[in-house]
Amino acid sequence: FPNYFPEGCPPKDAISKEEVVYRVCKNDPITREDFASYYELGKDKHDVKHYGVSVFSNCGEAKTICLMPNHRQEFVAKGKTVEECGVIKATPSNKHSSHITWWLYEEARPQEHFNAIKESENE
């Protein structure tokens, strides 16, 4: 993991698991920048979740993010949390019951495991 991760990050109960997930992305084609954590973006750093990236097991929940004013130019990509990229933990919230935090290894290339969902696809 990156050397800037604080002690206890990722949490001990985060696991390596391949799971189909959805991620809100900005770039087409998808790039590593689409998997920047809040920490990497210079946002809140007070929670270990902010050192990971948000993905969703429910496509509809990811699509609701794209309806928000700050995310209207973004799209949903479908992919997998492959073991060689990092570890995951379910971190549901009141708004997003399918939210998962994915802590990526320093040299991870998650973008290689994701593709944009076309408007015609009904996930």
Phi, psi and chi 1 to 4 in degrees:
 res  aa     phi    psi   chi1   chi2   chi3   chi4
   1 PHE       -  159.4  -67.4  103.1      -      -
   2 PRO   -58.3  147.5  -24.3   33.7      -      -
   3 ASN   -70.8  -12.3   59.9    6.5      -      -
   4 TYR   -83.3   -7.6   57.6   78.4      -      -
   5 PHE   -62.0  133.5  -84.9   20.6      -      -
   6 PRO   -74.0  167.8   27.3  -33.0      -      -
   7 GLU   -58.6  138.6 -170.2  172.6  -31.6      -
   8 GLY    83.4   10.5      -      -      -      -
   9 CYS  -123.8  124.0 -179.6      -      -      -
  10 PRO   -71.2  165.0   24.7  -30.7      -      -
  11 PRO   -62.0  152.3   -6.4   11.6      -      -
  12 LYS   -59.7  -26.9  -69.7 -175.0 -170.2  -42.0
  13 ASP   -90.3    7.4   56.5  -10.9      -      -
  14 ALA   -75.6  142.1      -      -      -      -
  15 ILE  -127.5  157.1   59.9  169.9      -      -
  16 SER   -83.3  121.0  -69.4      -      -      -
  17 LYS  -157.4  136.1 -179.9 -179.5  177.4 -174.2
  18 GLU   -87.4  119.1 -173.1  171.1  -64.2      -
  19 GLU  -141.5  139.3 -173.3  167.1  -31.7      -
  20 VAL   -72.8  128.0  172.8      -      -      -
  21 VAL  -141.6  171.8  -66.7      -      -      -
  22 TYR  -127.1  140.3  -56.6   89.0      -      -
  23 ARG  -134.0  137.8  169.1   89.7  178.1  151.2
  24 VAL   -81.7  125.9  176.0      -      -      -
  25 CYS  -126.0  158.7  -63.1      -      -      -
  26 LYS  -106.3  -33.3  -66.7 -179.8 -178.3 -179.4
  27 ASN  -101.1  139.0  -60.0  -63.3      -      -
  28 ASP  -131.0  106.0 -171.5   13.9      -      -
  29 PRO   -74.7  158.5   23.7  -30.0      -      -
  30 ILE   -65.6  137.1  -60.2  165.0      -      -
  31 THR  -122.9  173.7   68.1      -      -      -
  32 ARG   -61.8  -31.1  177.4   61.1  173.7   89.3
  33 GLU   -59.3  -27.1  -69.6  174.6    0.3      -
  34 ASP   -69.2   -8.3  -72.4  -57.4      -      -
  35 PHE  -118.0   30.0  -67.4   84.8      -      -
  36 ALA   -76.7  137.1      -      -      -      -
  37 SER   -81.3  167.7   67.2      -      -      -
  38 TYR   -56.7  -39.3  -91.6   16.4      -      -
  39 TYR   -59.5  -48.2  176.2   87.3      -      -
  40 GLU   -64.7  -27.3  -68.2  169.5  -59.5      -
  41 LEU   -86.4   -1.6  -64.9  171.7      -      -
  42 GLY    78.5   19.7      -      -      -      -
  43 LYS   -94.8 -167.4  -63.3 -177.6  179.9 -179.2
  44 ASP   -44.4  134.3 -168.0  -11.5      -      -
  45 LYS  -125.8   22.3  -54.1  167.3 -169.6  127.6
  46 HIS   -96.8    0.3  -56.9  -67.1      -      -
  47 ASP  -132.9  137.6 -171.8  -41.3      -      -
  48 VAL   -59.9  -24.3  -64.3      -      -      -
  49 LYS   -62.7  -28.1  -69.8 -174.3  -67.0 -170.4
  50 HIS   -74.6   -6.1  -62.0  153.8      -      -
  51 TYR   -94.5   -7.7  -68.1   84.2      -      -
  52 GLY  -107.2  179.9      -      -      -      -
  53 VAL  -113.9  150.8  -63.0      -      -      -
  54 SER   -86.7  130.5  -65.4      -      -      -
  55 VAL  -134.5  166.1  -67.3      -      -      -
  56 PHE  -132.0  141.6  -58.8   85.8      -      -
  57 SER   -83.9  -12.7   60.2      -      -      -
  58 ASN  -112.2  118.6  178.2  -70.1      -      -
  59 CYS   -60.2  -40.4 -177.2      -      -      -
  60 GLY   -59.3  -37.6      -      -      -      -
  61 GLU   -66.1  -39.7  -74.9 -170.4   18.1      -
  62 ALA   -64.1  -41.2      -      -      -      -
  63 LYS   -63.7  -31.8  -74.2 -178.1  176.5 -178.3
  64 THR   -64.9  -28.6   63.3      -      -      -
  65 ILE   -62.4  -40.0  -57.8  -73.2      -      -
  66 CYS   -67.8  -12.2  -64.3      -      -      -
  67 LEU   -85.3  -13.4  -60.9  175.0      -      -
  68 MET   -74.9  144.5  -61.8  170.0   65.7      -
  69 PRO   -50.8  -41.6  -27.8   35.2      -      -
  70 ASN   -75.9   -6.7  -68.2  -17.0      -      -
  71 HIS  -123.5   11.7  -62.4  -81.4      -      -
  72 ARG   -67.6  -19.5  -71.1 -157.1  175.9  124.4
  73 GLN   -92.0    5.8  -60.4  -58.7  -46.7      -
  74 GLU  -102.0  171.2  -61.7  172.7    2.2      -
  75 PHE  -142.1  167.6   61.8   92.0      -      -
  76 VAL   -99.6  135.0  175.4      -      -      -
  77 ALA  -115.9  147.3      -      -      -      -
  78 LYS  -109.2  138.1 -180.0  179.7 -179.3  179.4
  79 GLY  -163.6 -160.2      -      -      -      -
  80 LYS  -132.9  146.0  -69.4 -177.0 -179.4  176.5
  81 THR   -86.5   73.3   58.8      -      -      -
  82 VAL   -65.9  144.8  -66.7      -      -      -
  83 GLU   -59.5  -32.7  -67.0 -179.0   23.1      -
  84 GLU   -72.7   -7.3   66.0  -97.4   20.1      -
  85 CYS   -97.4  -22.9  -73.3      -      -      -
  86 GLY   158.4 -160.7      -      -      -      -
  87 VAL  -124.9  155.1  -63.3      -      -      -
  88 ILE  -126.1  161.1   63.7  171.4      -      -
  89 LYS  -153.0  134.9  178.8 -179.6  176.2 -179.9
  90 ALA   -65.2  126.3      -      -      -      -
  91 THR  -134.3   64.3   50.9      -      -      -
  92 PRO   -63.9  153.7   24.4  -31.6      -      -
  93 SER  -126.8  177.6   69.2      -      -      -
  94 ASN   -61.6  -33.9  -69.2  -20.1      -      -
  95 LYS   -89.6  -26.6  -67.6 -177.9 -178.9  179.5
  96 HIS  -134.3   90.9  -57.3  105.5      -      -
  97 SER   -70.2  -18.8   62.7      -      -      -
  98 SER  -100.3   12.6   76.8      -      -      -
  99 HIS   -65.9  135.2 -174.2  -87.4      -      -
 100 ILE  -130.3  137.0  -64.1  168.5      -      -
 101 THR   -99.0  133.9  -56.8      -      -      -
 102 TRP  -120.9  111.0 -170.8   13.1      -      -
 103 TRP   -90.1  117.7  -69.0  -87.7      -      -
 104 LEU   -92.4  142.7  -60.7  170.3      -      -
 105 TYR   -66.6  155.9  -64.0  129.4      -      -
 106 GLU   -54.8  -42.3 -169.7  164.2   11.8      -
 107 GLU   -98.1   15.2  -58.8  -62.3  -37.6      -
 108 ALA   -62.7  148.2      -      -      -      -
 109 ARG  -127.5   65.6  -61.1 -176.6   54.9   76.7
 110 PRO   -61.4  -28.0   24.3  -34.3      -      -
 111 GLN   -59.3  -22.9   71.2  -84.4   13.9      -
 112 GLU   -73.3   -9.1  -65.1  175.8   -2.4      -
 113 HIS  -114.4   14.8  -54.3  -79.4      -      -
 114 PHE  -130.6  147.1  -79.0   74.9      -      -
 115 ASN  -136.1  144.5  -67.8  -62.0      -      -
 116 ALA   -62.8  142.0      -      -      -      -
 117 ILE   -87.9  126.4  -65.9  176.3      -      -
 118 LYS   -75.4  149.8  -54.1  -65.6 -177.5 -134.4
 119 GLU   -53.2  -32.9  -72.8  -62.7  -40.9      -
 120 SER   -76.1  -15.6   59.8      -      -      -
 121 GLU   -77.5  135.6  -71.9 -176.2   56.5      -
 122 ASN  -115.5   96.8 -169.0    7.8      -      -
 123 GLU   -83.0      -  -64.9  -71.6  -30.0      -
